[in-house]
Amino acid sequence: QKEVEQDPGPLSVPEGAIVSLNCTYSNSAFQYFMWYRQYSRKGPELLMYTYSSGNKEDGRFTAQVDKSSKYISLFIRDSQPSDSATYLCAMTPLAGGTSYGKLTFGQGTILTVHP
Amino acid sequence: GAVVSQHPSWVICKSGTSVKIECRSLDFQATTMFWYRQFPKQSLMLMATSNEGSKATYEQGVEKDKFLINHASLTLSTLTVTSAHPEDSSFYICSARRLGQETQYFGPGTRLLVL
């Protein structure tokens, strides 16, 4: 079993739709969570980061963390064709331990928003 | 901001030659830099972690004599692929992290093609 599971999709939605992207994880040491967006042939771009359970909002993006269920989500409101990309969840333990600082990624979800 | 650059963005070389890839943090000091490799339609695979002024720590299965990493300053890390072979062809991405922060900021990536 992988430490982080992410549905690879592909996910196709119409413009304006609300998109929900999800990851589950098994390692309770993970305390810091990030979402990255990666366009084809480009490096990942940081969208959101959080280390608290609950919701964090930034513009059209909301990151949600439920540590009790080991489940994180990214919601995209009013999706646009320019949001078409691969979305990667990533997580890491906080200070201490041999895995400190290393990100564990999900497999990535391919999203297409069509006009 | 947190901008990371990579140079070159793409490189084609003959089998047996060595290739150097630079990773720079442009507007912050990066005490730790990471090097990843990404195959098509796959997530990022961590190759090594480098701390400024220290030897790099390589992940299991990554040959340290083949992938030489130098992190001589707080804004520059280099990855040298020595005696490159076609199987080394891949997308190489670096990331950088500030002291005391967990968030990693990624470069745009370098596409290597070994003929």
Interface residues (C-beta under 8 A of the other chain):
Chain A: Y32 M34 Y36 R41 K42 G43 P44 E45 L46 Y49 Y51 L88 A90 T92 L94 G101 K102 L103 F105 G106 Q107 G108
Chain B: A2 V4 Q6 T32 F34 Q42 S43 L44 L46 T49 F91 I93 S95 R97 E102 T103 Q104 Y105 F106 G107 P108 G109 R111
